[in-house]
Every structure is written in structure tokens, then in C-alpha cells.
Amino acid sequence: MWTSGNVVLLLLRSMMTVRGWSRGPTASQIGKPAVHIASVDLKGKAYELLRQNSSSLLMEDIYKNPGPLQFQGPGADLKPISLCVEDRDYMGRIKQLQEYLEKVKNIVKPGCSQDVLKAALSSMAHVTELLTIMSSPSYSGQATI
């Protein structure tokens, strides 16, 4: 059963900003709290899963995790459904990469043309260099690819 509890003031502050706001031309600026907008990706996997299962969700009780993070209790070990969907998508992309590598392996083998070999070596050198940079500890994801 869910019960309300306390919220750490710093946590609440990280979810809100205070914008300047005044009442009239001579009034001093006072703060007006505003909650950050969290948009939903309507083309994302999690929303698609929700949309596909909307009729069954009306009848079944799937409520498991009341907040973004639980440290103890029955829901502490459960991940939100949206994260589970993202994990499945991640593993799908790993499988897709493995399929591409298998295709390259079948194309580039003894007997292939010099041009195919040169293109494969050049591409793989660039990919390897890029992945080495991205996987280094000093890389913090400044650029998106």
C-alpha cells in the first residue's frame, strides 16, 4: 500500500525552477515556482507498448513502482517498464550490429576484389578509431553521432 512521505527540499528544488514574477510596475521581483516539463516521446518504444496494451491495462493491475527510484520495499528491485523496453531495444541493436558484422565477414574473405578489401579496411579503421575514442574514460559524450 502506498503512503505519502517527505520530500527532500533539494530534490524538490531540482525538479523546479523559480522564474522572476512581479505584480505591477513598482513591485519587486519575487519567485514563482515552475515545474520542468518532461515530454513524452509519442514515437518511442515505451509509448507504443502502452498504446498497444491500453485495453488490457484498463482491466489488469500492473502498478508496481510509485516513483522513479525505490531503495527498499517490494518494488525496490523492479525497473520501470519504460527502462525494460529500452533494454530490449538495446539488445536488438546489438543483434543488428552482429548481423552487419556477419555480412561483412561473408563479403570480405579470400578471393574478394582489391576494391572491396580496401573499402572494408578503410571503413573498419575509421569505425575502430571512433569507437576507441568514445569508449575511453575521458570521453563524456559531448558529441552525438
C-alpha positions as a Markdown table, in Angstrom:
| # | Residue | x | y | z |
|---|---|---|---|---|
| 1 | Met | 0.0 | 0.0 | 0.0 |
| 2 | Trp | 1.3 | 3.4 | -0.9 |
| 3 | Thr | 1.6 | 6.2 | 1.7 |
| 4 | Ser | 2.8 | 9.7 | 1.3 |
| 5 | Gly | 6.1 | 10.7 | 2.8 |
| 6 | Asn | 8.5 | 13.5 | 3.0 |
| 7 | Val | 10.4 | 15.0 | 0.0 |
| 8 | Val | 13.9 | 16.3 | 0.5 |
| 9 | Leu | 13.9 | 20.0 | -0.2 |
| 10 | Leu | 16.9 | 19.8 | -2.5 |
| 11 | Leu | 15.2 | 17.1 | -4.6 |
| 12 | Leu | 12.1 | 19.2 | -4.9 |
| 13 | Arg | 14.2 | 22.2 | -5.9 |
| 14 | Ser | 16.0 | 20.2 | -8.6 |
| 15 | Met | 12.6 | 19.5 | -10.2 |
| 16 | Met | 11.5 | 23.1 | -10.1 |
| 17 | Thr | 12.9 | 26.5 | -11.1 |
| 18 | Val | 11.9 | 29.9 | -9.8 |
| 19 | Arg | 11.2 | 32.4 | -12.5 |
| 20 | Gly | 11.0 | 36.2 | -12.0 |
| 21 | Trp | 7.5 | 37.4 | -11.5 |
| 22 | Ser | 6.1 | 40.7 | -10.3 |
| 23 | Arg | 2.6 | 42.2 | -9.7 |
| 24 | Gly | 2.6 | 45.7 | -11.1 |
| 25 | Pro | 5.2 | 48.2 | -12.3 |
| 26 | Thr | 6.6 | 49.1 | -8.8 |
| 27 | Ala | 6.5 | 45.6 | -7.3 |
| 28 | Ser | 9.8 | 43.9 | -6.6 |
| 29 | Gln | 10.7 | 40.6 | -8.3 |
| 30 | Ile | 9.5 | 37.6 | -6.4 |
| 31 | Gly | 10.0 | 34.0 | -7.3 |
| 32 | Lys | 7.2 | 31.9 | -8.9 |
| 33 | Pro | 8.0 | 28.2 | -9.0 |
| 34 | Ala | 7.7 | 26.4 | -12.2 |
| 35 | Val | 7.9 | 22.6 | -12.7 |
| 36 | His | 10.2 | 21.4 | -15.6 |
| 37 | Ile | 8.3 | 19.9 | -18.5 |
| 38 | Ala | 9.1 | 16.3 | -19.2 |
| 39 | Ser | 7.9 | 15.5 | -22.7 |
| 40 | Val | 6.8 | 12.0 | -23.8 |
| 41 | Asp | 8.2 | 10.7 | -27.0 |
| 42 | Leu | 5.0 | 9.7 | -28.8 |
| 43 | Lys | 7.0 | 7.8 | -31.4 |
| 44 | Gly | 9.1 | 5.9 | -28.7 |
| 45 | Lys | 9.0 | 2.3 | -27.8 |
| 46 | Ala | 7.6 | 2.8 | -24.3 |
| 47 | Tyr | 4.6 | 4.8 | -25.6 |
| 48 | Glu | 4.0 | 2.3 | -28.4 |
| 49 | Leu | 3.9 | -0.5 | -25.8 |
| 50 | Leu | 1.5 | 1.5 | -23.7 |
| 51 | Arg | -0.7 | 2.2 | -26.7 |
| 52 | Gln | -0.7 | -1.5 | -27.9 |
| 53 | Asn | -1.7 | -2.7 | -24.4 |
| 54 | Ser | -4.1 | 0.0 | -23.4 |
| 55 | Ser | -7.2 | -2.2 | -23.4 |
| 56 | Ser | -5.6 | -4.8 | -21.1 |
| 57 | Leu | -4.2 | -2.1 | -18.8 |
| 58 | Leu | -7.7 | -1.0 | -18.1 |
| 59 | Met | -8.6 | -4.4 | -16.6 |
| 60 | Glu | -5.3 | -5.5 | -15.0 |
| 61 | Asp | -3.4 | -4.1 | -12.1 |
| 62 | Ile | 0.2 | -3.6 | -13.2 |
| 63 | Tyr | 1.0 | -0.8 | -10.8 |
| 64 | Lys | 4.3 | -1.7 | -9.2 |
| 65 | Asn | 6.6 | 1.3 | -8.8 |
| 66 | Pro | 5.1 | 4.6 | -7.5 |
| 67 | Gly | 8.3 | 6.7 | -8.2 |
| 68 | Pro | 11.4 | 6.8 | -10.2 |
| 69 | Leu | 13.6 | 5.2 | -7.6 |
| 70 | Gln | 12.8 | 2.8 | -4.7 |
| 71 | Phe | 15.6 | 1.9 | -2.2 |
| 72 | Gln | 13.6 | -0.6 | -0.1 |
| 73 | Gly | 10.3 | -2.4 | -0.1 |
| 74 | Pro | 8.6 | -4.7 | -2.6 |
| 75 | Gly | 9.3 | -2.5 | -5.6 |
| 76 | Ala | 12.9 | -1.8 | -4.9 |
| 77 | Asp | 14.3 | -4.4 | -7.4 |
| 78 | Leu | 11.8 | -3.7 | -10.2 |
| 79 | Lys | 12.7 | -1.5 | -13.1 |
| 80 | Pro | 10.1 | 0.8 | -14.7 |
| 81 | Ile | 8.5 | -0.6 | -17.8 |
| 82 | Ser | 10.0 | 2.2 | -20.0 |
| 83 | Leu | 13.5 | 1.1 | -19.0 |
| 84 | Cys | 12.8 | -2.5 | -19.7 |
| 85 | Val | 11.6 | -1.5 | -23.2 |
| 86 | Glu | 14.8 | 0.5 | -23.7 |
| 87 | Asp | 16.9 | -2.5 | -22.6 |
| 88 | Arg | 15.1 | -4.7 | -25.2 |
| 89 | Asp | 15.8 | -2.1 | -27.8 |
| 90 | Tyr | 19.4 | -2.0 | -26.8 |
| 91 | Met | 19.8 | -5.8 | -27.2 |
| 92 | Gly | 18.0 | -5.6 | -30.5 |
| 93 | Arg | 20.6 | -3.1 | -31.7 |
| 94 | Ile | 23.4 | -5.3 | -30.5 |
| 95 | Lys | 21.9 | -8.2 | -32.5 |
| 96 | Gln | 21.6 | -5.9 | -35.6 |
| 97 | Leu | 25.3 | -4.9 | -35.2 |
| 98 | Gln | 26.3 | -8.6 | -35.1 |
| 99 | Glu | 24.3 | -9.2 | -38.3 |
| 100 | Tyr | 26.1 | -6.4 | -40.0 |
| 101 | Leu | 29.5 | -7.8 | -38.9 |
| 102 | Glu | 28.5 | -11.3 | -40.2 |
| 103 | Lys | 27.6 | -9.8 | -43.6 |
| 104 | Val | 31.0 | -8.0 | -43.7 |
| 105 | Lys | 32.7 | -11.3 | -42.8 |
| 106 | Asn | 30.9 | -13.1 | -45.6 |
| 107 | Ile | 31.7 | -10.4 | -48.2 |
| 108 | Val | 35.4 | -9.8 | -47.2 |
| 109 | Lys | 37.2 | -13.1 | -47.5 |
| 110 | Pro | 39.9 | -14.6 | -49.6 |
| 111 | Gly | 39.0 | -14.1 | -53.3 |
| 112 | Cys | 37.2 | -10.7 | -52.9 |
| 113 | Ser | 38.3 | -7.8 | -55.1 |
| 114 | Gln | 41.0 | -5.4 | -54.1 |
| 115 | Asp | 38.4 | -2.5 | -54.0 |
| 116 | Val | 36.2 | -4.4 | -51.6 |
| 117 | Leu | 39.2 | -5.1 | -49.4 |
| 118 | Lys | 40.4 | -1.5 | -49.4 |
| 119 | Ala | 36.9 | -0.2 | -48.7 |
| 120 | Ala | 36.4 | -2.6 | -45.8 |
| 121 | Leu | 39.9 | -1.8 | -44.3 |
| 122 | Ser | 39.3 | 1.9 | -44.6 |
| 123 | Ser | 35.8 | 1.7 | -43.0 |
| 124 | Met | 36.9 | -0.6 | -40.2 |
| 125 | Ala | 39.9 | 1.6 | -39.4 |
| 126 | His | 37.6 | 4.6 | -39.0 |
| 127 | Val | 35.0 | 2.7 | -37.0 |
| 128 | Thr | 37.7 | 1.3 | -34.7 |
| 129 | Glu | 39.2 | 4.7 | -34.2 |
| 130 | Leu | 35.9 | 6.3 | -33.4 |
| 131 | Leu | 34.8 | 3.5 | -31.0 |
| 132 | Thr | 38.2 | 3.7 | -29.2 |
| 133 | Ile | 37.8 | 7.4 | -28.6 |
| 134 | Met | 34.2 | 7.0 | -27.5 |
| 135 | Ser | 35.0 | 4.2 | -25.1 |
| 136 | Ser | 37.9 | 6.0 | -23.5 |
| 137 | Pro | 37.3 | 7.2 | -19.9 |
| 138 | Ser | 37.9 | 10.8 | -20.8 |
| 139 | Tyr | 35.1 | 10.8 | -23.3 |
| 140 | Ser | 31.9 | 12.1 | -21.7 |
| 141 | Gly | 29.6 | 12.0 | -24.7 |
| 142 | Gln | 30.0 | 15.7 | -25.7 |
| 143 | Ala | 29.1 | 14.9 | -29.4 |
| 144 | Thr | 26.2 | 12.8 | -30.6 |
| 145 | Ile | 26.5 | 10.7 | -33.6 |
